[in-house]
Amino acid sequence: MKKAALLLTALLALSACQKKAETATTPASTDTATTPAAGETATTPATTPAATVTTPGALPAGYTLVPFLSQSPVREYKAEPAMTLQQGKDYYALIDTDKGQVLVDLYEQETPVTVNNFVTLARNHFYDDTRFHRVIDGFMAQGGDPQSTDTAKKDAWGSGGPGYSFADEIRSKLTFGGSGVLAMANSGANTNGSQFFITFGPTENLNGRHTIFGKVVSGEDVLGKLTRTSDTSSGSETPIAGATPDEVLSVRILTKG
């Protein structure tokens, strides 16, 4: 089991290096969530057929929409965004997917730079029509690559970003102790961009390696409905034939209270 985990980690590292070389002009190359440790199996709700959702749902009661900053998607930037979070505001992300709606409490107090980045991108429609391009059963769902809006670029999905990278905000009190943890995917230390992932269960081996910046508070059942796109049971990550990655219809930023 340990040998299989080491093999998988090595293969993922090799894949990251290869894609980085092929897309040298892309700052955030092959952002990934580290593979689960040997013997570590997260508990995931059973995948069940779900009706396809085509439009974002209503806002949950008690929340207020933070206005968008643009009318259409802005997906190219020259530098990380300026801080725009308002002091005292409690921020949430409402992620509408074609399998349902997920509400995430963002940790603006603990990881303000990361939350500000996610909030700014979302308010510019950056995540609209992107896909959960990498979903591994018992591990996590990864999205946020702007290239995933284009099926012609499918071979490069996972290597895209906003055009800049920023530093980690690792906090020892924030751990991968369960499901529904929202964190930044990366291609190494301090290479955060736009890609993120949501865990399906405890993944303690990720502690200290990825910035945690939120937690699912409702809609966790939707995670069980997302199409699994990769399989790691053989000790190496391989695509699942015929799997169509689920779409992120929109990410809206809300405040509460």
C-alpha positions in Angstrom: 0.0 0.0 0.0 2.8 2.4 0.9 4.6 1.5 -2.3 1.4 2.3 -4.3 1.0 5.6 -2.6 4.6 6.6 -3.3 4.2 5.6 -6.9 1.1 7.7 -7.3 2.7 10.7 -5.7 5.7 10.3 -8.0 3.5 10.0 -11.1 1.5 13.1 -10.1 4.8 15.1 -9.6 6.0 13.9 -13.0 2.8 14.9 -14.6 3.0 18.3 -13.0 6.5 18.8 -14.3 5.6 17.7 -17.8 2.6 20.0 -18.0 4.6 22.9 -16.6 7.1 22.5 -19.4 4.4 22.4 -22.0 2.6 25.5 -20.7 5.5 27.7 -19.6 3.6 30.9 -20.2 0.9 29.9 -17.6 1.9 31.0 -14.1 -0.2 28.4 -12.2 0.8 25.2 -13.9 -0.9 22.0 -13.0 -2.4 22.9 -9.6 -3.3 19.7 -7.7 -4.5 18.5 -4.3 -1.9 16.1 -3.0 -2.9 12.4 -3.3 -4.3 10.8 -0.1 -1.9 8.9 2.1 -1.6 5.1 2.0 -4.3 3.4 4.0 -6.3 6.6 4.3 -9.8 6.2 2.9 -12.3 9.0 3.2 -16.0 8.3 3.6 -17.9 9.6 0.7 -21.7 9.6 0.2 -22.6 7.1 -2.5 -22.8 8.5 -5.9 -26.4 8.5 -7.1 -28.0 9.7 -10.3 -29.1 13.3 -10.2 -31.1 15.5 -12.5 -29.0 18.0 -14.3 -29.5 21.6 -13.1 -29.2 24.3 -15.8 -29.6 27.5 -13.9 -28.3 28.9 -10.5 -30.8 28.4 -7.7 -32.3 31.0 -5.4 -30.3 32.6 -2.6 -30.7 31.0 0.8 -32.8 32.9 3.3 -30.9 35.3 5.6 -28.1 36.0 3.1 -27.3 39.1 1.0 -25.7 39.0 -2.4 -22.4 40.9 -2.8 -22.7 42.7 -6.2 -20.7 41.4 -9.1 -17.8 43.6 -10.4 -18.3 42.8 -14.1 -21.1 41.8 -16.5 -19.2 38.9 -18.1 -16.3 36.6 -17.1 -12.9 38.2 -16.6 -10.3 35.4 -16.6 -7.0 37.1 -17.3 -5.1 39.2 -14.7 -1.6 40.7 -14.4 -1.4 40.7 -10.6 -3.3 39.4 -7.6 -6.3 41.5 -6.6 -6.2 44.4 -4.1 -7.8 43.7 -0.8 -11.5 44.6 -1.0 -13.0 42.6 1.9 -15.0 44.8 4.3 -14.1 44.6 8.0 -16.8 42.9 10.1 -18.5 41.1 7.1 -19.1 37.4 7.3 -18.5 36.0 3.8 -19.9 32.9 2.1 -19.6 31.4 -1.3 -22.7 29.9 -3.0 -21.4 27.4 -5.6 -24.1 26.4 -8.1 -23.3 23.2 -10.0 -25.2 21.1 -12.5 -25.8 18.7 -9.7 -27.0 21.2 -7.1 -26.0 24.0 -4.8 -23.3 24.1 -2.2 -22.9 26.9 0.4 -19.5 27.5 1.9 -18.5 29.6 4.9 -15.3 31.4 4.0 -12.6 32.0 6.6 -12.0 35.7 6.0 -10.6 36.2 9.5 -8.0 33.4 9.3 -7.0 33.5 5.7 -8.0 37.0 4.4 -5.7 37.1 1.3 -6.9 33.7 0.0 -10.6 34.6 0.7 -10.1 38.0 -1.0 -8.7 36.3 -4.0 -11.5 33.8 -4.3 -14.1 36.5 -3.7 -12.7 38.9 -6.3 -12.5 36.1 -9.0 -16.1 35.0 -8.2 -17.4 38.6 -8.4 -15.8 38.8 -11.9 -17.6 35.7 -13.0 -14.2 33.9 -13.3 -15.7 30.5 -12.2 -18.8 30.6 -14.4 -19.0 27.6 -16.7 -15.8 26.0 -15.4 -15.8 22.3 -14.4 -14.8 20.0 -11.6 -12.1 18.6 -13.9 -10.6 16.3 -11.3 -12.8 14.3 -9.0 -11.5 11.3 -7.1 -13.8 9.1 -5.0 -13.0 9.1 -1.3 -10.7 12.1 -1.8 -11.8 15.4 -3.3 -13.4 17.4 -6.1 -11.0 20.0 -7.8 -12.1 22.9 -10.0 -11.3 26.5 -10.8 -9.3 26.1 -14.0 -10.4 28.7 -16.5 -9.3 26.4 -19.4 -12.0 23.9 -18.4 -14.6 26.1 -20.1 -13.2 24.8 -23.4 -13.5 21.1 -24.3 -10.9 21.6 -27.0 -8.3 22.2 -24.3 -9.3 19.2 -22.3 -5.8 17.7 -22.3 -4.5 20.9 -20.6 -7.2 21.0 -17.9 -5.6 21.4 -14.5 -2.8 23.6 -15.7 -4.7 26.9 -15.9 -4.8 29.9 -13.6 -5.6 33.6 -13.5 -2.2 34.9 -14.6 -0.6 35.3 -11.2 0.3 33.3 -8.1 0.3 34.2 -4.4 1.6 33.0 -1.1 0.2 30.3 1.2 -1.7 31.1 4.4 -1.2 27.9 6.3 -2.9 28.0 9.7 -2.2 25.2 12.2 -5.7 25.3 13.7 -7.2 24.7 10.3 -6.9 21.0 9.4 -8.2 18.5 6.9 -10.1 16.6 9.6 -13.2 15.8 7.6 -15.4 16.3 4.6 -16.4 19.6 3.1 -13.1 21.4 3.6 -12.4 24.1 0.9 -8.7 24.6 0.1 -6.4 25.9 -2.6 -4.9 23.5 -5.1 -1.3 24.3 -6.1 1.8 23.1 -7.9 4.0 23.6 -4.9 4.5 26.0 -2.0 3.3 29.6 -2.6 1.8 28.9 -6.1 -1.9 29.6 -5.4 -4.0 31.0 -8.2 -7.6 30.1 -8.9 -7.9 26.4 -8.5 -9.5 24.9 -5.4 -10.7 21.6 -4.1 -13.4 20.4 -1.6 -12.6 17.2 0.4 -14.9 14.2 0.7 -13.5 13.1 4.1 -10.5 13.3 6.4 -7.2 13.8 4.5 -4.7 14.6 7.2 -1.7 14.2 4.9 -2.6 17.5 3.3 -2.1 19.5 6.5 0.5 22.2 6.0 0.6 21.7 2.2 -2.6 23.5 1.1 -4.3 26.7 2.4 -7.7 26.0 3.9 -10.1 28.9 3.5 -13.6 27.6 4.0 -16.0 24.9 5.0 -19.2 23.6 3.4 -22.2 24.4 5.6 -25.0 23.1 3.4 -25.3 21.0 0.2 -22.7 18.4 1.1 -25.0 15.8 -0.4 -24.2 17.4 -3.8 -20.5 16.3 -3.4 -21.7 12.7 -3.5 -23.5 13.3 -6.8 -20.5 14.8 -8.7 -19.2 12.6 -11.5 -15.9 10.9 -10.5 -13.4 11.5 -13.3 -10.3 9.8 -12.0 -9.5 6.4 -10.4 -6.5 5.7 -8.1 -7.4 2.1 -7.0 -4.5 0.7 -9.0 -1.9 2.9 -7.4 -1.8 5.4 -10.3 -4.3 8.0 -11.3 -6.1 7.2 -14.5 -9.1 8.9 -16.2 -12.4 7.1 -15.9 -13.6 6.3 -19.4 -16.8 8.2 -20.5 -16.8 10.4 -17.4 -18.1 13.9 -18.2 -16.9 16.5 -15.6 -19.6 18.5 -13.9 -20.1 22.2 -14.5 -19.9 25.1 -12.1 -22.8 27.3 -13.2 -21.8 30.2 -11.0 -20.1 31.2 -7.8 -21.9 34.0 -6.0 -20.5 35.7 -2.9 -22.9 36.4 0.0 -22.8 38.0 3.4 -24.7 37.1 6.5 -25.8 39.2 9.4 
